[in-house]
Amino acid sequence: MTALLLLAPILLPLAAAVCYAVAGWRHRSTAWAGVLTTALLGADAIALAVTVTRDGPARAVGGLLRADALSAWMLLGVGAVALLACWASPAYLVAGQDSRRRARWYGILLHLFVAAMATAVLAGNLGVLWVAVEATTIVTAFLVGHRRDRPALEAAWKYVVICSAAIAVAFLGLVLLYAAARHAGLSGIGALDWAALTARADRLDPAVTRIAVGLAVVGFGAKAGLIPLHAWLPDAHSQAPAPVSALMSGVLLPVALYAVLRVKAVADPALGGGYLRTLLLIMALATLALAAVLLIAQRDLKRMLAYSSMEHMGLIALAAAIGSRLAVAALLLHMAGHGLAKTVAFLSSGHILHRHHSSRIADVRALAARMPLLGGLFGLAVVALLGFPPAALFASELGIARAAAGAGLTWAVAVAFALVLAAFVAMAGHTGRMLLGPPRPADPAAALPVTTAVPLIAGLLGVAALGIALGPVNDLLQAAAAAAGAS
């Protein structure tokens, strides 16, 4: 039973990919098969969360797959965002008038992407985790270039080059960590088993481990959009189809930071907390500063949302640098809230783009009056991203601030929140002009069908529910923070 719970999140999206390969996207039953498989993935994630909370970590396939509370929390996020993205994809593709062949490949690649992310969070071995993260690069490169025009192809190539370089840096770090583990007495695949590495971290050679961890964090951090290898993110997010942008921002970036958390759980007992704290603080504050500056000057809707993702990843990296139990719990809550809110924002932006045939902020005016349902959903998603209650991001940001004060890093959180305030003002200004600006005679007034809006409404309800009461997931969240090595 445990093996099935660990294998199902990988096999279900693969089965959906096969359905699209055989029947194509336009067949109604195939489109709903994608929604069904992601819903089943979410149900499996819930069952796995209950199992690991009650019985402890689960293993399968000789330890290559392993789930603890942290893995289960991440898998819940993968399932929720994938469900919303797949639910919204048929309407998006019809609006985009994609050919049958391109729609078929979209369905295949989308579910291979979900399978790769599920594999990453369930990997019991850092080598398998690296392979899964690299697989996301290969699959999403084709999704970023889905439109096949010049900007999309340029963004895809930029994404491939930068992320391949970054993942090569992470690979070198894992090779060095493997060498340190072998020298410490671990053998075979156990030398990259993250549970075994964490248990024997005090035996690792500090000099080699310091270099290895630094390379791994910089490499995986690039996939999360952190400085210095961040330049792929705004181009890829702006050119990818809206559901793919939602998956990349809502799940792929957190999965990359999940890899950083696994490496950090090994590094802290081996090197002490100071080394990675300093590195992550530098990366977090630099990313926040760059995102704030570029948000102020931004003129493109999807690039605005992409830089907002960088801002939130910077906050999450700051919480990881703090490293206390409260900080990691707030970090994980922030991942969940951001993932759902950003999914709604990107899906809404896709509908806005198709109705205005432009992603320029200046070309969208009086959205709230002309398209009240679409404008309302987009506005509420941005309000959630700005951290207003009852959104989960309000509670998570308060938790990060409290954790920083408790760890003696008040100066860092003060700088971070000053930058967040600048980003807040920029996003609020851009969004306000889109929603409330004066209408123009040529502006379209097409309504968003309620059936199309259902996944967006569900995402906003999820963000609010997490912010109001954690309820049954509170125990899982606390156990996940402990599994990340937080004290």
Secondary structure, 3 states (H helix, E strand, C coil): CHHHHHHHHHHHHHHHHHHHHHHCCCCHHHHHHHHHHHHHHHHHHHHHHHHHHHHCCEEEHHHCEEECHHHHHHHHHHHHHHHHHHHHHHHHHHHHCCCHHHHHHHHHHHHHHHHHHHHHHHECEHHHHHHHHHHHHHHHHHHHCCCCCHHHHHHHHHHHHHHHHHHHHHHHHHHHHHHHHHHCCCCHHHHHEHHHHHHCHHHCCHHHHHHHHHHHHHHHHHHCCCCCCCCHHHHHHHHCCHHHHHHHHHHHHHHHHHHHHHHHHHHHHHHCCHHHHHHHHHHHHHHHHHHHHHHHCCCEHHHHHHHHHHHHHHHHHHHHHHCCHHHHHHHHHHHHHHHHHHHHHHHHHHHHHHHHCCCEHHHCCCHHHHCHHHHHHHHHHHHHHCCCCCCHHHHHHHHHHHHHHHCCCHHHHHHHHHHHHHHHHHHHHHHHHHHHCCCCCCCCCCCCCHHHHHHHHHHHHHHHHHHHCCHHHHHHHHHHHHHCCCC
